[in-house]
Amino acid sequence: MPPLTRQRTPQSLHSEWSRSSLGATISIHALAKPLMKVMYHSAVLNLIKGQQGIPLSAETMEIYESYLSWKYVAETTKTLILREIYQRALVEGEAHVVSDFVLSYDGLLESTDLAVRRWATWILAWLAFHSSTREAVVAVQPCVRLSVALLNGGDHPDVIQGACYALYGISLDLDGARAVVEAGALEYFTELLESQDSEVQKHTCRNLGQVASYSSTRRAVIAAKPCARLVALLDFSGGNVDVFGGTLYALIQISRDLDGAKAVLEAGALEFLPRLLESYDPRVRRDCCWTLAWLASYSLTRRAVIAAEPCARLVALLRDGYVDVIDGACSALLQISRSPDGAGAVVAVGMLDFIPELLESANTDVGRWASCIIAELAFHPSRRGTVNSRSSVY
């Protein structure tokens, strides 16, 4: 029996072409990476589709995290995963599962891919917004990276908005507000007030207001000198109601400190506040009243408020259709009435004619404000006779 011999291999036309051609041959390794990315993307699509209507589990989040951390997964696939995680983070019941992997999103804040950074900031934003998961966000100390996102997100407003919203959520606790200040975010906030994007302006104002709402961090906001830029946003030209609301919120919180109130006045706020009392939006009217109330609450700044002559407009708001506006107007009039000049201005515009109506209001807060205003006006000897002469009407 002849020995086993290897049969002659048929000549391959492809092999012959490969040996004889001068051009480059195709490397299987060059094909592997793109093919892997396609396969991973398909697997992620199927995973997400299979999870629809099912509560998010830690096991599923572990799979998502493994995809997010691997360099051979395409950025488009990571974006797809982050969008799904974002939708889950919107619901507080599932946000706690998402928050267990918060370090993953924090690391993605430095991604070179814009879409990845965008979704990472918004996931952190919603986790920070939920009180049950805020502590987990603060614990990974993302504020510095979020602050950098404020500076470097100019190529996409959504990145800035997400970073602003995340920092706002973090600031809902005092420890978080301190972390925001320490990260240097206030410097960026002040610059972003000049953004051309109204959403960015609104979120920036809200952040400044939230940090300023705590006495221990308010001085840091005042020191950042945002008031001139905040007041510039009150200009009617091209104004946006939501931006007005955010701006007034910031000014109210800053004005809760005497130095802050002085800064608001020096920035020229009284040029715009009396006019904004006539805004068609009740939220703007309400917040404008409260801003004036805080500015008038200090003896050193009250005279400037009186000189701006807001009393006639404030008294007109006592018949506003919104109780919150009436409440704010009463507060402002009460603070103005604390000085003789202010009391005279309040009486001169017919405030006493509204007292009976206010005392009979179904809203007990309004009746209480009216009683306080009467007491304040009667406190000044020069106005006591006028008030007493109307006492029978009350």
C-alpha positions as CSV (number, residue, x, y, z in Angstrom):
1,M,0.0,0.0,0.0
2,P,1.5,3.3,-1.0
3,P,2.3,5.7,1.8
4,L,-0.2,8.5,2.5
5,T,0.7,11.4,0.5
6,R,-0.8,14.9,0.7
7,Q,-2.8,15.8,-2.4
8,R,-1.7,18.7,-4.4
9,T,-3.5,21.9,-3.3
10,P,-5.4,23.5,-6.2
11,Q,-4.0,26.7,-7.3
12,S,-6.0,29.7,-6.1
13,L,-6.6,32.5,-8.5
14,H,-6.9,34.9,-5.5
15,S,-3.6,33.7,-4.0
16,E,-1.9,34.1,-7.4
17,W,-3.3,37.6,-7.7
18,S,-2.1,38.4,-4.2
19,R,1.4,37.3,-4.8
20,S,1.8,38.9,-8.1
21,S,0.0,42.2,-7.4
22,L,2.0,45.2,-6.2
23,G,-1.0,46.7,-4.3
24,A,-1.7,46.3,-0.5
25,T,-3.4,43.2,0.7
26,I,-6.4,43.3,3.1
27,S,-5.6,42.7,6.8
28,I,-8.2,40.7,8.7
29,H,-7.3,42.8,11.8
30,A,-8.2,46.0,9.9
31,L,-11.7,44.5,9.3
32,A,-12.1,43.1,12.9
33,K,-12.5,46.4,14.8
34,P,-15.3,47.9,12.5
35,L,-17.0,44.5,12.5
36,M,-16.9,44.4,16.3
37,K,-18.4,47.8,16.5
38,V,-21.3,46.8,14.3
39,M,-21.8,43.6,16.3
40,Y,-21.8,45.5,19.6
41,H,-24.2,48.1,18.3
42,S,-26.6,45.4,17.1
43,A,-26.3,43.7,20.5
44,V,-27.1,46.9,22.3
45,L,-30.1,47.6,20.1
46,N,-31.5,44.2,20.9
47,L,-30.8,44.5,24.6
48,I,-32.6,47.9,24.9
49,K,-35.5,46.6,22.8
50,G,-35.8,43.6,25.1
51,Q,-35.8,45.8,28.2
52,Q,-38.8,47.9,27.2
53,G,-41.5,47.8,29.8
54,I,-39.2,46.0,32.3
55,P,-37.9,47.8,35.4
56,L,-34.2,48.5,35.2
57,S,-32.1,46.0,37.1
58,A,-28.5,46.1,38.4
59,E,-27.6,43.3,36.1
60,T,-28.7,45.3,33.0
61,M,-26.8,48.3,34.3
62,E,-23.7,46.2,34.6
63,I,-24.0,45.2,31.0
64,Y,-24.5,48.9,30.0
65,E,-21.5,49.9,32.0
66,S,-19.3,47.3,30.4
67,Y,-20.1,48.7,27.0
68,L,-19.5,52.3,28.1
69,S,-16.1,51.4,29.5
70,W,-14.7,49.5,26.5
71,K,-12.8,51.4,23.8
72,Y,-13.9,49.1,21.0
73,V,-17.5,50.2,21.4
74,A,-18.4,53.0,19.0
75,E,-19.4,56.4,20.3
76,T,-22.8,56.1,18.6
77,T,-23.4,52.9,20.6
78,K,-22.4,54.6,23.8
79,T,-24.7,57.5,23.0
80,L,-27.5,55.0,22.4
81,I,-26.9,53.5,25.9
82,L,-26.7,56.8,27.6
83,R,-30.0,57.9,26.0
84,E,-31.6,54.8,27.4
85,I,-30.1,55.4,30.9
86,Y,-31.3,59.0,30.8
87,Q,-34.8,57.9,30.2
88,R,-34.6,55.6,33.2
89,A,-33.0,58.3,35.3
90,L,-36.1,60.5,34.8
91,V,-38.1,58.2,37.0
92,E,-37.1,58.4,40.6
93,G,-38.1,54.8,41.2
94,E,-35.4,53.6,38.7
95,A,-32.9,56.4,39.3
96,H,-31.5,54.7,42.3
97,V,-30.3,51.8,40.1
98,V,-28.7,54.3,37.7
99,S,-27.0,56.1,40.6
100,D,-25.1,53.0,41.7
101,F,-23.0,53.4,38.6
102,V,-22.6,57.2,38.8
103,L,-18.8,57.0,38.5
104,S,-19.2,55.9,34.9
105,Y,-21.1,59.0,33.9
106,D,-18.7,61.2,35.8
107,G,-15.8,59.8,33.8
108,L,-17.6,60.4,30.5
109,L,-17.8,64.2,31.2
110,E,-14.3,64.3,29.7
111,S,-15.1,62.4,26.6
112,T,-14.0,63.8,23.3
113,D,-17.4,63.0,21.8
114,L,-19.9,65.8,22.1
115,A,-23.0,63.6,22.2
116,V,-21.5,61.4,25.0
117,R,-20.7,64.5,27.1
118,R,-24.1,65.9,26.5
119,W,-26.0,62.8,27.7
120,A,-23.6,62.2,30.6
121,T,-24.3,65.7,31.9
122,W,-28.0,65.3,31.7
123,I,-27.9,61.9,33.5
124,L,-26.0,63.5,36.3
125,A,-28.5,66.4,36.2
126,W,-31.5,64.2,36.8
127,L,-29.7,62.1,39.5
128,A,-28.9,65.4,41.3
129,F,-32.4,66.6,40.9
130,H,-33.9,63.6,42.7
131,S,-33.4,64.0,46.5
132,S,-32.9,60.2,46.9
133,T,-29.9,60.1,44.5
134,R,-28.4,63.6,45.0
135,E,-26.0,62.4,47.7
136,A,-24.5,59.8,45.3
137,V,-23.8,62.5,42.8
138,V,-22.2,64.9,45.3
139,A,-20.1,62.0,46.7
140,V,-18.2,61.6,43.4
141,Q,-17.3,65.3,43.4
142,P,-18.2,66.1,39.7
143,C,-18.4,69.8,40.1
144,V,-15.0,70.7,38.8
145,R,-15.6,68.6,35.6
146,L,-19.1,70.0,35.3
147,S,-17.6,73.5,35.6
148,V,-15.1,72.7,32.8
149,A,-18.1,71.5,30.7
150,L,-19.6,75.0,31.2
151,L,-16.5,76.5,29.7
152,N,-15.8,74.0,26.9
153,G,-19.4,73.3,26.0
154,G,-19.7,76.3,23.7
155,D,-19.9,74.0,20.7
156,H,-23.3,72.7,21.9
157,P,-25.7,74.6,24.2
158,D,-27.2,71.3,25.4
159,V,-23.9,70.4,27.1
160,I,-23.9,73.7,28.9
161,Q,-27.6,73.4,29.8
162,G,-27.0,69.9,31.2
163,A,-24.0,71.0,33.2
164,C,-26.1,73.9,34.6
165,Y,-29.0,71.7,35.5
166,A,-26.7,69.2,37.2
167,L,-25.0,71.9,39.2
168,Y,-28.4,73.3,40.1
169,G,-29.6,69.9,41.4
170,I,-26.3,69.6,43.4
171,S,-26.9,73.0,44.9
172,L,-30.3,72.0,46.3
173,D,-28.3,70.9,49.4
174,L,-26.0,73.3,51.3
175,D,-23.0,70.9,51.0
176,G,-23.6,70.7,47.3
177,A,-23.8,74.5,47.0
178,R,-20.5,74.8,48.8
179,A,-19.0,72.2,46.4
180,V,-20.2,74.3,43.4
181,V,-18.5,77.4,44.8
182,E,-15.3,75.6,45.6
183,A,-15.2,74.2,42.0
184,G,-15.1,77.8,40.7
185,A,-18.4,77.5,38.8
186,L,-19.5,81.0,39.8
187,E,-16.9,82.6,37.5
188,Y,-18.3,80.6,34.6
189,F,-21.9,81.4,35.5
190,T,-21.2,85.1,35.4
191,E,-19.7,84.8,31.9
192,L,-22.6,82.6,30.7
193,L,-25.1,85.4,31.5
194,E,-24.0,86.9,28.2
195,S,-24.8,83.7,26.3
196,Q,-27.0,84.1,23.2
197,D,-29.0,81.1,24.2
198,S,-32.0,81.9,26.4
199,E,-32.1,78.5,27.9
200,V,-28.5,78.8,29.0
201,Q,-29.2,82.3,30.5
202,K,-32.2,80.9,32.4
203,H,-30.4,78.0,33.9
204,T,-27.4,80.2,34.7
205,C,-29.6,82.6,36.6
206,R,-31.3,79.8,38.5
207,N,-27.9,78.5,39.5
208,L,-26.8,81.8,40.8
209,G,-30.0,82.2,42.7
210,Q,-29.9,78.8,44.3
211,V,-26.3,79.2,45.5
212,A,-27.2,82.7,46.8
213,S,-30.2,81.2,48.7
214,Y,-27.9,80.1,51.5
215,S,-26.4,82.7,53.8
216,S,-23.0,80.9,53.9
217,T,-22.6,80.9,50.1
218,R,-24.4,84.2,49.3
219,R,-21.3,86.3,49.8
220,A,-19.4,84.2,47.2
221,V,-22.1,85.0,44.7
222,I,-21.9,88.7,45.5
223,A,-18.1,88.6,45.2
224,A,-18.5,87.1,41.7
225,K,-20.1,90.4,40.7
226,P,-23.0,89.1,38.5
227,C,-25.4,91.9,39.2
228,A,-24.6,94.2,36.3
229,R,-25.1,91.3,33.8
230,L,-28.2,90.1,35.7
231,V,-29.8,93.5,35.5
232,A,-28.9,93.8,31.8
233,L,-31.2,90.8,31.2
234,L,-34.1,92.8,32.6
235,D,-34.1,95.0,29.6
236,F,-37.3,94.6,27.7
237,S,-35.6,94.5,24.3
238,G,-35.7,90.9,23.1
239,G,-36.7,89.8,26.6
240,N,-37.8,86.3,27.4
241,V,-40.3,85.6,30.2
242,D,-38.4,82.6,31.5
243,V,-35.1,84.6,31.5
244,F,-36.9,87.3,33.5
245,G,-38.1,84.8,36.0
246,G,-34.6,83.3,36.5
247,T,-33.1,86.8,36.7
248,L,-35.5,88.0,39.3
249,Y,-35.0,84.8,41.3
250,A,-31.3,85.5,41.4
251,L,-31.8,89.1,42.3
252,I,-34.2,88.2,45.1
253,Q,-31.7,85.8,46.7
254,I,-28.8,88.2,46.3
255,S,-30.8,91.0,47.9
256,R,-31.4,89.0,51.1
257,D,-28.0,90.4,52.2
258,L,-27.5,94.2,52.6
259,D,-24.3,94.1,50.5
260,G,-26.2,92.2,47.9
261,A,-29.0,94.7,47.9
262,K,-26.5,97.5,47.4
263,A,-24.9,95.6,44.5
264,V,-28.3,95.2,42.9
265,L,-29.1,98.9,43.2
266,E,-25.7,99.9,41.9
267,A,-26.3,97.8,38.9
268,G,-29.3,99.9,38.0
269,A,-32.1,97.4,38.8
270,L,-34.6,100.1,39.7
271,E,-34.5,101.4,36.1
272,F,-36.4,98.2,35.1
273,L,-38.2,96.8,38.2
274,P,-41.1,99.4,38.3
275,R,-41.9,98.7,34.6
276,L,-41.8,94.9,35.1
277,L,-44.6,95.3,37.6
278,E,-46.8,95.7,34.5
279,S,-45.6,92.5,32.9
280,Y,-48.3,90.2,31.4
281,D,-46.8,87.2,33.1
282,P,-48.0,86.9,36.8
283,R,-44.7,85.1,37.8
284,V,-42.7,88.2,36.7
285,R,-45.0,90.6,38.5
286,R,-44.8,88.5,41.7
287,D,-41.0,88.1,41.6
288,C,-40.6,91.8,40.8
289,C,-42.7,92.7,43.9
290,W,-40.5,90.5,46.1
291,T,-37.3,91.9,44.7
292,L,-38.6,95.4,45.6
293,A,-39.6,94.1,49.0
294,W,-36.1,92.9,49.8
295,L,-34.5,96.0,48.5
296,A,-36.8,98.1,50.6
297,S,-36.3,96.0,53.7
298,Y,-33.0,97.8,54.6
299,S,-33.0,101.4,55.7
300,L,-29.9,102.1,53.7
301,T,-31.5,101.1,50.4
302,R,-35.1,101.9,51.0
303,R,-34.8,105.6,50.0
304,A,-33.6,104.5,46.5
305,V,-36.7,102.3,46.1
306,I,-39.0,105.1,47.2
307,A,-37.3,107.5,44.7
308,A,-38.0,105.0,41.9
309,E,-41.8,105.6,42.5
310,P,-43.1,102.1,42.3
311,C,-46.0,102.6,44.8
312,A,-48.7,103.5,42.3
313,R,-48.0,100.3,40.3
314,L,-47.8,98.2,43.5
315,V,-51.1,99.5,44.8
316,A,-52.7,98.7,41.4
317,L,-51.5,95.1,41.9
318,L,-53.6,94.8,45.0
319,R,-56.5,93.9,42.7
320,D,-54.5,91.5,40.6
321,G,-56.1,88.3,39.6
322,Y,-53.3,86.2,41.2
323,V,-53.1,85.9,45.0
324,D,-49.3,85.4,44.8
325,V,-49.0,88.8,43.1
326,I,-51.1,90.5,45.7
327,D,-49.0,88.8,48.4
328,G,-45.8,90.2,46.9
329,A,-47.3,93.7,46.4
330,C,-48.4,93.8,50.0
331,S,-44.9,92.8,51.2
332,A,-43.2,95.5,49.1
333,L,-45.7,98.2,50.3
334,L,-45.1,97.1,53.9
335,Q,-41.3,97.4,53.6
336,I,-41.6,100.8,51.9
337,S,-44.0,102.0,54.7
338,R,-41.3,101.5,57.3
339,S,-39.9,105.0,56.8
340,P,-41.9,108.3,57.0
341,D,-41.2,109.1,53.3
342,G,-42.3,105.7,52.2
343,A,-45.4,105.8,54.3
344,G,-46.3,109.2,52.7
345,A,-45.7,107.7,49.3
346,V,-48.0,104.7,50.0
347,V,-50.8,106.9,51.4
348,A,-50.5,109.4,48.5
349,V,-51.3,106.7,45.9
350,G,-54.5,105.6,47.6
351,M,-53.4,102.6,49.6
352,L,-55.9,103.2,52.3
353,D,-58.8,102.9,49.9
354,F,-57.8,99.2,49.4
355,I,-57.5,98.3,53.1
356,P,-61.2,97.2,53.6
357,E,-61.1,95.0,50.5
358,L,-57.8,93.4,51.6
359,L,-59.1,92.8,55.2
360,E,-62.1,90.9,53.8
361,S,-60.0,88.8,51.4
362,A,-60.6,85.0,51.6
363,N,-56.9,84.6,51.7
364,T,-55.7,84.9,55.3
365,D,-52.2,85.9,54.3
366,V,-53.5,89.0,52.4
367,G,-55.6,90.0,55.4
368,R,-52.5,89.7,57.6
369,W,-50.5,91.8,55.2
370,A,-53.2,94.5,55.3
371,S,-53.2,94.6,59.1
372,C,-49.4,94.9,59.1
373,I,-49.5,97.8,56.6
374,I,-52.1,99.6,58.7
375,A,-50.0,99.2,61.8
376,E,-46.9,100.4,60.0
377,L,-48.6,103.5,58.6
378,A,-50.1,104.3,62.0
379,F,-46.7,104.0,63.6
380,H,-45.6,107.3,61.9
381,P,-47.0,110.3,63.7
382,S,-47.3,112.3,60.5
383,R,-49.7,109.6,59.1
384,R,-51.4,108.5,62.3
385,G,-54.2,111.0,61.9
386,T,-55.0,109.9,58.4
387,V,-55.1,106.2,59.4
388,N,-57.2,106.9,62.5
389,S,-59.7,109.0,60.4
390,R,-60.3,105.9,58.3
391,S,-60.5,103.5,61.1
392,S,-64.3,103.4,61.2
393,V,-64.2,102.2,57.6
394,Y,-62.0,99.3,58.6
